[in-house]
Amino acid sequence: MPDLLLELRSEEIPARMQRKAAGDLKKLVTDALVEAGLTYEGAREYWTPRRLALDIRGLTARSADQREEIKGPSTKAPEQAVQGFLRKAGLSSVSEAQVVSDPKKGDFYVAVLSKPGRAAEEIIADVMPGIIRNFPWPKSMRWGAASMPKGARFGGTEGKGSESLRWVRPLQSIVCVFGPEHDETQVIPFEIDGLVAGNVTYGHRFHAPDAITVRRFDDYVRSLGKAKVMLDAERRKDVILHDARDVAFANGLELVEDEGLLEEVAGLVEWPHVLMGEFEQEYLEIPAEIIRLTIKTNQKCFVTRPQGGEGLSNRFILVSNIEAKDGGREIIHGNGKVVRARLSDAKHFWTRDQGDLPDLQDLQPSAEKFGLDLEKPLDQRMAKLDALDVTFHAKLGTQGERVARIRALARELAPVVGADAALVDRAVVLAKADLRTEAVGEFPELQGLMGRRYAALQGENSSVAAAIEDHYKPQGPSDRVPDDKVAITVALADKLDTLVGFWAIDEKPTGSKDPYALRRAALGVVRILLERNVRLPITVAFQAWAKAREHDGGVVISDSFSSSTPDSYPQVGSRRRSVLERSAFDERCLDLLSFFHDRLKVYLRDQGARHDIIDAVLTPEADDLLMVARRAEALTAFITSEDGINLLAGTKRATQLLAAEEKKGTVVADGVTGELLRLDAERALWSAITSASSEASQAVAREDFRSAMQALSKLRAPVDRFFEDVLVNDGDTAIRANRLALLKAIREATGTVADFSRIAG
């Protein structure tokens, strides 16, 4: 079977776009070929800084013939219906249709359409121009004459305007070669804006700029290799990584590995050549994180550290796209100049951030508001952040107002978490201070981390310093969760303020859009509560935020949300009121609770919990997420045991029969009446229900869900005997209602643990 080689070569493709673009090309082409009736054995995409390539193996040479029958109207149908059928089928007269007889429906017309298959070459030439013209680049451009507005003149050529090709960078050549593995191949010469697909490509722009004629994928790869182009990005990454390790080791160092940087650098070079540069030792006084980011961001270089040692060395690894004749000395020298200049700037930022701000007298009101010490540099930056009225969100106020809200919220949460209230307060007022440092201004990704550094320098408590960095965490499913109680409290307060605040102004995620990362914030709250065993009912957080609202500076809150006063929320530490009491809760709080439930489901499923078990323990009013997780964990372990299987089988029969009778409107007694229990089996069941329900309720109160389930499993034998000896639908309506009440009691007893009707099996 024939293979297809496709290459789209252009000027530099941004590294961040390459992998996705190659994947998009593979999907678009293979989907189009399959839709046109072709099949293939396998396909693999490749990319370099200048080309996207696709190797499709085992492609069928021709699509299959197709036969389609279109059923038409009765032969006695009005002429208008017949003409509509002919137009739909593409027939010119009814003589071209067949007449089919049906014993019940009589005679009717049928159009039999035969569509011959097409050669793969024809299909490829047909689909490729549309794929290229409509390729989903995040950003694209026009160039040359084609970039001019329609009707404009460019060197005597009229521009094509919006009809011209848009591509990420100027498209320079197209290779499209098709044919069997061992025989001659052929070019499929489709055309795009004057570029005609052929069998000619070009190698490395400096080392091998001459044209290369290719026939099929294997010689294409070999030819590119000889022309100093390493087509496989994974191979380029492997070469860079191992050569960088070897160069570092040869100099008594070890590479500080960075997968993201490795991916980016592999997308910047077609023929990687690893070199080592250095900078002055004095720059090692700068925090390692700043050095690493400076070198990574500005020069796409890796840093090194002493073998088995702490901190960084003053050597860095760079990756060149050429094999320089001088061994790379000029390349190393040029990169070193830039690195030293950037590190000089970074050292300047680091030093200035530890000094006094020039306008301390203007910061006194802000210092008094937050209890700041203007003798300390980080306190000065927090005062500056507040004094400048830096906006957090137009409807949620300034950063200073937000810190005030988080501060009040954290004050409510500290006793729930068990954190030192004074340390929590100090951590909150300094948590956002590094946003006004020059280091974070240059490298925003260092926020939190630099705050911790500056806090340690001015002698803050270690828990306070840790909380400043960790209050942003976790920032994803693989990020670590804070473990210090002060950090846990501040992290929860920060995320809950974000979530409840954005719900208050009705700025919720919609579809795939989540500009404020609210899903990530909610998952962060879920992970903190579950992984650090924090008992914080979400409705308590709503109440605490409502109190904190009194401390912000005039945040614009929707009328419906504002109408819920703090008194309508449950009190911290008290027995919570039902979330279903909608007269006491704002509708948006219920919606936010549902949003948390969605994140909890995602988290538990990732941990291996079955979806039906999650549904069985998660009720709409469940706001204690830790307890939901513990119920799910206990139920997962229990339901696969013999007792669990027995409990599930016994209760399902009872609840299904009860549900069927309720659906029919059969009367069910409000409670079980002992005098109406006529048979030993129903009296034994009632006794077992009473006993098991009491034991289960006591176990649930102790949060011992396993024991609760064990107690309920004792119902299996009485339930089996009941269904063997007792006719539920007795002719006496009072007895029937009483027996149905027994089944209802089973459902209520098991409901204290989970909704067993939702469990599969």
Secondary structure, 3 states (H helix, E strand, C coil): CCEEEEEEEECCCCHHHHHHHHHHHHHHHHHHHHHCCCCCCEEEEEEECCEEEEEEECCCCECCCEEEEEEEEECCCCHHHHHHHHHHHCCCCHHHCEEEEECCCEEEEEEEEEECCCEHHHHHHHHHHHHHHCCCCCCCECCHHHHCCCCCEECCEECCHHHCCCECCCEEEEEEEEECCCCCCEECCCEECCEECECEEECCCCCCCCEEECCCHHHHHHHHHHCCCCCCHHHHHHHHHHHHHHHHHHCCEEECCCHHHHHHHHCCCCCCEEEEEECCHHHHHCCHHHHHHHHHHHHCCEEEEECCCCCCCCEEEEEECCCCCCCCHHHHHHHHHHHHHHHHHHHHHHHHCCCCCCCHHHHHHHHHHHCCCCCCHHHHHHHHHHHCCCEEECCCEEHHHHHHHHHHHHHHHHHHHCCCHHHHHHHHHHHCHHHHCHHHHHCHHHCCHHHHHHHHHCCCCHHHHHHHHHCCCCCCCCCCCCCCHHHHHHHHHHHHHHHHHHHHCCCCCECCECCCCHHHHHHHHHHHHHHCCCCCCHHHHHHHHHHHHHHCCCCCCCHHHHCCCHHHCCCCCCCCCCCCCCCCCCHHHHHHHHHHHHHHHHHHHHCCCCHHHHHHHCCCCCCCHHHHHHHHHHHHHHHCCHHHHHHHHHHHHHHHHHHHHHHHCCCCCCCCCHHHCCCHHHHHHHHHHHHHHHHHHHHHHCCCHHHHHHHHHCCHHHHHHHHHHCCCCCCCHHHHHHHHHHHHHHHHHHHCCCCHHHCCC
